[in-house]
Amino acid sequence: MKKLLIILTLLSIAFSASAGSYDRNIIKNLPHVDKQRWHFGFILGLGFGDFSATPNDSYVDADGNTWHATSAGMSPAFNVGMIADLRLVEYLNLRCTPSLSLGQKNLNYTTFTPDGRVVGEVNKVVTQYTSIEVPFYLKYSAKRYGNVRPYIIAGGGPFFNLNLDPEQPLLLNAFDVQIAFGFGIEIYTEYFKFCPEFKFGFGLLDQLNQNHPEIEGTTFEPYTRAVDK
């Protein structure tokens, strides 16, 4: 993470050093918009997410087999929300982006006999989620050149999972805390700013709810018991 932030900072400096000539003789759209105290907007986003699972090596099922859980890879998610942006100083803003996300995260399970042989095929468990996120970010912007302005962003906040269906093989906790960082570029059009952005987020708390009595004695039980966190 530290290396990526250093690279983004260096790219921002390089952009500032090389873009001086670009800024000359350019008709600037919305020339005073960045001097406003508050900015508001909306978000439409496509994301990808997965779990990082820690196996519970002490769990053995009724047949004496052990289960090993691994990430099934990135799965798509859709995100929609709003932007409330407060200008602190010339190059620094405080931003809040409450949003709603719909998506899924998957785990693969491999079952092993006591002598280490694989039993059958790998089982894939799909966990769907609907979440509300209320993150706060500090946004540092480079100097504007023409009608573009790059920026970096970092922060985090609470994450609320609304899909607490006890019938799912894996039951997730209702609350998490996430940190995130990223970069983007503001493109000034005649009527509004368009801001494509790439962001990377990480959950800090254990999302697996081990208190899942509905699965006791069912075929779903190993999916929860085989994961430590």
C-alpha positions in Angstrom: 0.0 0.0 0.0 2.8 2.4 0.9 4.6 1.8 -2.4 1.4 2.5 -4.3 0.8 5.8 -2.5 4.4 6.8 -3.3 3.9 6.0 -7.0 0.7 8.0 -7.1 2.4 11.0 -5.4 5.3 10.9 -7.9 2.9 10.7 -10.8 1.1 13.7 -9.5 4.4 15.7 -9.3 5.4 14.6 -12.8 2.0 15.6 -14.1 2.4 19.1 -12.5 5.9 19.5 -14.0 5.0 18.5 -17.5 1.5 20.1 -17.9 2.5 23.7 -17.7 2.5 24.2 -21.5 -0.9 22.4 -21.8 -2.5 25.0 -19.6 -1.8 27.9 -22.0 -4.4 29.2 -24.3 -7.0 26.7 -23.1 -10.6 27.9 -22.5 -11.4 26.7 -19.0 -14.9 25.3 -18.3 -16.4 26.2 -14.9 -13.5 28.4 -14.0 -14.8 29.3 -10.5 -16.4 26.0 -9.4 -13.4 24.9 -7.2 -13.7 28.0 -5.1 -17.1 27.1 -3.8 -17.3 25.9 -0.2 -19.5 22.9 -0.9 -19.9 20.5 -3.8 -22.6 17.9 -4.3 -22.8 15.1 -6.8 -23.7 11.4 -7.3 -21.8 8.1 -7.8 -22.3 5.3 -10.2 -19.7 2.6 -9.7 -18.7 -0.9 -10.6 -16.7 -2.8 -8.1 -15.1 -6.2 -7.4 -14.7 -7.9 -4.1 -13.7 -11.1 -2.3 -13.1 -12.7 1.1 -9.8 -13.4 2.7 -10.6 -16.6 4.6 -8.6 -18.1 7.5 -9.3 -21.9 7.7 -10.2 -23.5 10.9 -7.8 -26.5 10.9 -9.2 -28.0 14.0 -12.7 -28.6 12.4 -13.5 -32.2 11.4 -16.9 -33.2 10.0 -19.0 -36.2 11.0 -17.2 -38.4 8.5 -13.8 -37.4 9.8 -12.9 -35.2 6.9 -11.3 -31.8 7.1 -12.5 -28.7 5.0 -10.3 -26.1 3.6 -11.7 -22.7 2.5 -10.1 -20.4 -0.1 -11.2 -17.3 -2.0 -13.1 -18.0 -5.2 -11.7 -14.8 -6.8 -13.2 -11.4 -7.4 -16.9 -11.0 -8.0 -18.7 -8.0 -9.4 -20.7 -5.5 -7.4 -22.7 -2.3 -8.2 -22.6 0.9 -6.3 -24.7 4.0 -6.2 -24.5 7.0 -3.9 -24.1 10.7 -3.3 -21.1 13.0 -2.8 -20.9 15.8 -0.2 -17.5 17.6 -0.6 -16.3 20.4 1.7 -13.4 22.6 0.6 -10.9 23.0 3.5 -8.1 24.8 1.7 -7.0 25.3 -1.9 -5.8 21.7 -2.5 -7.5 19.8 0.3 -11.1 18.7 0.6 -13.1 16.6 3.1 -15.5 14.3 1.3 -18.4 12.0 2.5 -19.9 9.5 0.1 -22.8 7.6 1.6 -23.7 4.8 -0.9 -25.6 1.5 -1.4 -23.8 -1.5 -2.8 -25.2 -4.8 -4.2 -22.9 -7.7 -4.8 -21.6 -11.1 -3.8 -18.4 -12.7 -2.4 -17.6 -16.4 -2.9 -15.5 -19.1 -1.2 -14.3 -22.4 -2.5 -14.2 -25.4 -0.2 -12.1 -28.5 -0.7 -12.7 -31.6 1.5 -9.8 -33.9 2.5 -9.9 -37.4 4.0 -7.8 -38.2 7.1 -5.0 -39.6 4.8 -5.0 -36.4 2.7 -7.0 -37.4 -0.4 -9.5 -35.0 -2.0 -13.1 -35.9 -1.6 -15.2 -35.2 -4.7 -15.3 -31.8 -6.4 -14.6 -28.3 -5.0 -17.8 -26.8 -3.5 -18.4 -23.1 -4.2 -20.5 -21.1 -1.7 -22.0 -17.8 -2.9 -22.7 -15.1 -0.3 -24.8 -12.2 -1.5 -24.8 -8.8 0.3 -26.6 -5.5 0.3 -24.7 -2.8 2.2 -24.7 0.8 3.2 -21.4 2.6 3.5 -20.7 6.0 5.0 -17.0 6.7 4.4 -15.1 10.0 4.9 -12.1 10.8 2.8 -9.4 13.4 2.6 -8.9 14.4 -1.0 -5.7 16.1 -2.2 -5.8 17.6 -5.6 -3.0 18.7 -7.9 -3.1 22.1 -9.6 -5.7 22.4 -12.3 -4.3 22.4 -15.9 -6.8 23.3 -18.6 -9.9 21.2 -18.0 -8.3 18.4 -16.0 -7.2 18.0 -12.4 -5.8 14.7 -10.9 -6.2 13.9 -7.2 -5.6 11.2 -4.6 -8.0 10.2 -1.9 -7.7 8.2 1.4 -10.0 7.5 4.3 -12.6 5.1 5.5 -15.7 4.6 7.6 -18.5 2.2 8.8 -20.0 -0.5 6.6 -23.5 -1.9 7.4 -24.6 -5.2 5.9 -28.4 -5.4 5.3 -28.6 -8.9 4.0 -28.7 -11.0 7.2 -30.5 -14.0 5.7 -30.0 -17.0 8.2 -30.8 -19.4 5.4 -27.5 -18.7 3.7 -24.6 -21.2 4.2 -22.5 -18.3 5.5 -24.0 -15.7 7.8 -22.2 -12.3 7.8 -22.0 -9.8 10.6 -24.0 -6.6 10.3 -21.1 -4.2 10.9 -17.6 -3.6 9.5 -15.1 -0.8 9.3 -13.3 -0.2 6.0 -10.3 1.8 5.0 -9.7 2.9 1.4 -7.4 4.9 -0.9 -7.3 5.7 -4.5 -6.8 8.2 -7.3 -8.9 9.9 -9.9 -9.1 12.8 -12.3 -11.6 15.6 -12.5 -12.7 16.5 -16.1 -14.3 19.9 -16.4 -17.1 19.9 -19.0 -19.2 22.9 -19.9 -21.9 22.1 -17.3 -20.4 19.7 -14.7 -17.4 17.8 -13.5 -16.9 14.2 -14.5 -14.6 12.3 -12.2 -13.5 8.8 -13.1 -11.9 7.2 -10.0 -10.1 4.0 -9.0 -10.3 3.0 -5.3 -9.1 0.1 -3.2 -10.9 -0.8 0.1 -10.1 -3.3 2.9 -12.4 -4.5 5.7 -10.8 -4.5 9.2 -13.2 -6.7 11.2 -14.1 -10.4 11.0 -17.3 -10.7 8.9 -18.1 -14.3 9.6 -20.9 -14.7 12.2 -20.3 -18.0 14.0 -23.5 -17.7 15.9 -25.6 -19.4 13.2 -27.9 -21.9 15.0 -30.0 -22.5 11.8 -27.2 -24.5 10.2 -26.7 -26.9 13.2 -26.9 -30.5 12.0 -27.5 -29.5 8.3 -25.2 -29.8 5.3 -24.4 -26.1 5.6 -22.7 -26.5 8.9 -19.2 -27.3 7.6 -19.1 -24.1 5.5 -19.2 -22.0 8.6 -17.3 -24.3 11.0 -14.4 -24.8 8.6 -13.6 -21.0 8.6 -11.9 -19.4 11.6 -12.5 -15.8 10.4 
